[in-house]
Amino acid sequence: MKVAVLGAKGRMGMESVAAINSASDLTLTASLDIGDPLEQLTKSGTEVMVDFTTPDAVMKNLEFAISNGIHVVVGTTGFNDAKLSNLKDLLSKHPKVGALIAPNFGLGAVLMMQFSQTAAKYFESAEIIELHHANKVDAPSGTAIRTAQMITDARKQSKKGAMPDATKSELSGARGTKVGDVPVHSVRSHGYVAHQEVIFGDAGETLTIRHDSINRAGFMPGVLIGIRNVAKYPGLTVGLENYMEDMK
């Protein structure tokens, strides 16, 4: 399978290039970064494009790849409803192309989100603390947003009421930002890679589900799962968990 990496000079991009070069069933066709011509994708016969660029650049990259029949595996964050809607429209014109948008490629992180969705049915309160390196450009993280959305959906299905919170006065941001039902608190500091705690509470007990990415090599098994399976799933898929069964 012929694979190209966009954002190849970034940390995740460099790890992806190394992982692809180490895989016997994959061939690296292009390593592109800002300013490099996207035409190298078509000239090299690329079948799957991996994008770890920036929220400002990603949509242009996806439009080029999908319009040329290239499947896409995307770890770039910053996808809102408008961007996802535009992507669905583009994919509808190219129905054989698959696109995976993954807020997190860590297998443990995916499990953390799924465990949190399950726990949300049983606890009256839930909050998220996410901690990332100081160079991360967006807050909250895509993983935190996705987790909060999954928790909110689970709470709705379980007919949970409003979370108890007697706060009457606060400094701006003290209670985090709300994503659906869930307050999310972001920490940015050198010394971190990517970490998230989901804290659930009910009368007399709390449950904390935490995932820690120690280094970026831990994301690569998930990236490779995405690359190897994206062509099997035409259209838009959000979340690596939808591909997890293909590990078996």
C-alpha positions, 0 to 999 in steps of 0.5 A: 500500500502506497502511503504519504505523510503530510506534516512530515516535519512535525513530531507526529509526522516524523513518527508516522514516517518511521512507522510506515518505513518499518512496516513491510506491507506499506511503502512511503511515497511522499513526505510533505510539509508546509509549502510542498506541492500536493501534486506529489501525491498523484504523481507518486500513486499515493493510495492513502494520505496521513495528515498531521498538519494544522487546523488551518491547512487540513481542509485544503489537503483533504479536498485535494486528496479526496478529489483525486481518489486518495483515502485519508487518515487524519490526526489533525485536530480542530474539526467542528460541525461545519468542517465535518459537514463540508467533508461529508459533502465532498465525500458524497461526490467521491463515494469510493473514498474513505476518510478517518478523522481520529481525535486520538490514535492511542489504543489506550486513549480510545479505550479510555473514551469507551470506558467513560461512555459506559461509566457516564450512565451510572454517575450524576457528575462528570468532568474532564481534565486534559493536559498537553505539551505547551506547543499544542495550538488548540484547547480543549484537545480533540480527545477531550471534546470527543470524550465529552460528546460521548459522555453527553450522548450516554447521559441523554440515553440514560435520561440523566438530569443536570449535574449538581453544581451550586456555584453562584460566583466564579472567575471566568474559566474557573469551571472550565468550558462546557462541551455538551454537559461536561466541564473541560479543563485544559492544562498546557505545560512543558513536560507533558505529551498528552494526558487525560483524566475523566472524573465521575462522581456520585454520593459517597464515591468517585471514579477516575479514568486516566490515560497517559501518552508517554511518547508519540510512538504509542500512537503509531499502532493506531495510525497503522490500523487506520492506514490499513483499514480506511479503504474498507470504510468508504465515507466519513468515519469519526473515531478509531474505535470504529476500526478496532474490531479489525485488530482481531 
